[in-house]
Amino acid sequence: ERLTWDPFLRQAVLLNGATEPKVGVRAWCVARLGIGMETEYVSFTPPGIAAVKMTRGPKILETFGGTWEFTPVDTVRTKVTFRYQLRARPHWLAWLIEPVARWWFSRETRIRVAALANTLESLSPGAGSKAAFESPKVAAHGDFASTAAMQLAKPLGRKPRELAEELS
């Protein structure tokens, strides 16, 4: 369960009686700072991709979208890519707000990756240090790539892609 390791989130629930994520399902997430956002899944194809768009959120954001991609690199590595797009309001302040918001999301992602590494370590000693968390060479490919699921799969007797999906 993501809330057990993800320090960014205080709350994450599916809405309108939904029991699992899928295209069209809405979720309500509250960050540890108390900022809440309702999102709708626009893509959900486990174990490869999940994408959401904001349907209701902080007044400072006109639009927000996030994508999480899980791509096998080879037999022992899976690249995990996080992408966020946003547009701030008021528009005349976007030059200031958007770079700060991008910096904040990047910082929060780094904190989340560190928490994930600690969780991996607790699941299988040595896994956190074996799992590589690296910045992709091309910024458009996201903030981080990780080998975490591949490193943990064998010791835990799990399929790497299923484990990656569970950790996401």
C-alpha positions as CSV (number, residue, x, y, z in Angstrom):
1,E,0.0,0.0,0.0
2,R,1.4,3.3,-1.1
3,L,0.4,5.3,2.0
4,T,2.7,3.1,4.1
5,W,5.8,4.3,2.3
6,D,4.9,7.5,0.5
7,P,5.7,10.6,2.6
8,F,4.0,12.9,0.1
9,L,0.5,11.6,0.7
10,R,-1.6,11.9,3.9
11,Q,-4.7,10.5,2.2
12,A,-5.5,8.7,-1.1
13,V,-9.0,7.3,-1.8
14,L,-10.9,6.2,-4.8
15,L,-14.3,8.0,-5.2
16,N,-17.9,7.2,-6.1
17,G,-17.7,3.6,-4.9
18,A,-14.7,2.6,-7.1
19,T,-12.7,-0.3,-5.7
20,E,-9.8,-0.2,-8.2
21,P,-8.2,2.3,-10.5
22,K,-9.2,2.3,-14.1
23,V,-9.9,4.9,-16.8
24,G,-12.6,7.3,-15.7
25,V,-12.2,6.5,-12.0
26,R,-11.7,9.6,-9.8
27,A,-9.4,9.7,-6.7
28,W,-9.0,12.2,-3.9
29,C,-5.5,12.7,-2.7
30,V,-4.3,15.0,0.1
31,A,-0.6,15.9,0.5
32,R,1.0,15.9,3.9
33,L,0.8,19.7,3.8
34,G,-3.0,19.5,3.5
35,I,-3.4,20.4,-0.1
36,G,-6.1,18.3,-1.7
37,M,-6.7,17.4,-5.4
38,E,-9.3,15.3,-7.2
39,T,-7.9,13.5,-10.2
40,E,-9.3,11.2,-12.9
41,Y,-7.5,8.3,-14.4
42,V,-7.1,9.0,-18.2
43,S,-4.9,6.0,-18.7
44,F,-4.4,2.9,-16.7
45,T,-2.7,-0.1,-18.3
46,P,-0.9,-2.1,-15.6
47,P,1.9,-2.8,-15.3
48,G,3.0,-0.2,-17.9
49,I,1.4,3.1,-17.3
50,A,-0.9,5.2,-15.1
51,A,-1.9,8.8,-15.9
52,V,-4.2,11.2,-14.2
53,K,-5.6,14.7,-14.8
54,M,-6.8,17.1,-12.2
55,T,-10.6,17.6,-12.0
56,R,-10.6,19.7,-8.8
57,G,-7.7,21.1,-6.9
58,P,-5.9,24.1,-5.5
59,K,-7.0,27.4,-6.9
60,I,-3.4,28.2,-7.9
61,L,-3.4,25.4,-10.5
62,E,-5.5,25.8,-13.6
63,T,-4.4,22.3,-14.9
64,F,-2.4,19.4,-13.6
65,G,-1.5,16.0,-15.0
66,G,0.8,13.2,-14.0
67,T,2.1,10.1,-15.7
68,W,3.9,7.2,-14.2
69,E,5.5,4.8,-16.7
70,F,7.1,1.4,-16.0
71,T,9.4,0.3,-18.9
72,P,11.5,-2.9,-18.8
73,V,15.1,-2.0,-19.7
74,D,16.5,-5.5,-19.7
75,T,16.0,-8.7,-17.7
76,V,17.1,-7.1,-14.4
77,R,16.0,-3.4,-14.6
78,T,12.7,-1.5,-15.0
79,K,12.8,2.2,-15.7
80,V,10.2,4.1,-13.7
81,T,9.5,7.6,-15.1
82,F,7.4,10.3,-13.4
83,R,6.2,13.2,-15.5
84,Y,4.1,16.1,-14.3
85,Q,2.6,18.9,-16.3
86,L,0.9,22.0,-14.8
87,R,-0.4,25.4,-15.6
88,A,-0.7,28.0,-12.9
89,R,-3.1,30.8,-12.4
90,P,-3.4,33.7,-12.4
91,H,-1.7,33.6,-15.8
92,W,0.2,36.9,-15.3
93,L,2.0,35.2,-12.3
94,A,2.7,31.9,-14.1
95,W,6.4,33.0,-14.8
96,L,6.9,32.9,-11.0
97,I,4.5,30.1,-9.9
98,E,5.3,27.4,-12.5
99,P,9.1,27.2,-11.9
100,V,8.5,27.1,-8.1
101,A,5.8,24.4,-8.5
102,R,8.1,22.3,-10.8
103,W,10.9,22.6,-8.3
104,W,8.5,21.6,-5.5
105,F,7.3,18.5,-7.4
106,S,10.9,17.5,-8.2
107,R,11.9,17.9,-4.6
108,E,8.9,15.9,-3.4
109,T,9.7,13.2,-5.9
110,R,13.3,12.9,-4.6
111,I,11.9,12.6,-1.1
112,R,9.5,9.9,-2.2
113,V,12.3,7.9,-4.0
114,A,14.4,8.0,-0.8
115,A,11.4,6.7,1.2
116,L,10.8,4.0,-1.4
117,A,14.5,2.9,-1.1
118,N,14.1,2.7,2.7
119,T,10.9,0.6,2.3
120,L,12.7,-1.7,-0.1
121,E,15.5,-2.1,2.4
122,S,13.0,-3.1,5.1
123,L,11.4,-5.6,2.8
124,S,14.7,-7.2,1.8
125,P,17.9,-6.2,3.5
126,G,20.3,-4.8,0.9
127,A,17.6,-4.2,-1.7
128,G,17.5,-0.4,-1.0
129,S,21.2,-0.1,-1.7
130,K,21.1,-2.4,-4.7
131,A,18.2,-0.6,-6.4
132,A,19.5,2.2,-8.6
133,F,17.7,5.5,-8.6
134,E,19.1,7.7,-11.3
135,S,18.1,10.8,-13.3
136,P,17.4,10.0,-16.9
137,K,19.8,11.7,-19.4
138,V,16.9,13.3,-21.2
139,A,14.7,15.5,-19.0
140,A,11.5,14.7,-20.9
141,H,12.0,11.1,-19.7
142,G,11.1,12.1,-16.2
143,D,12.8,12.8,-12.9
144,F,14.0,9.3,-11.9
145,A,14.5,5.8,-13.2
146,S,14.8,2.8,-10.8
147,T,15.8,-0.8,-10.7
148,A,14.0,-1.4,-7.4
149,A,11.3,-3.8,-8.6
150,M,13.9,-6.0,-10.4
151,Q,16.2,-6.1,-7.4
152,L,13.4,-7.1,-5.0
153,A,11.5,-9.5,-7.2
154,K,13.6,-12.6,-6.7
155,P,14.2,-12.3,-2.9
156,L,10.4,-11.7,-2.4
157,G,9.3,-14.4,-4.9
158,R,7.3,-11.8,-6.9
159,K,7.1,-10.7,-10.6
160,P,9.0,-7.5,-11.1
161,R,6.2,-5.6,-12.9
162,E,3.6,-6.6,-10.3
163,L,5.9,-5.4,-7.6
164,A,6.6,-2.1,-9.5
165,E,2.8,-1.6,-9.8
166,E,2.3,-2.2,-6.1
167,L,5.0,0.2,-5.1
168,S,3.6,2.9,-7.4
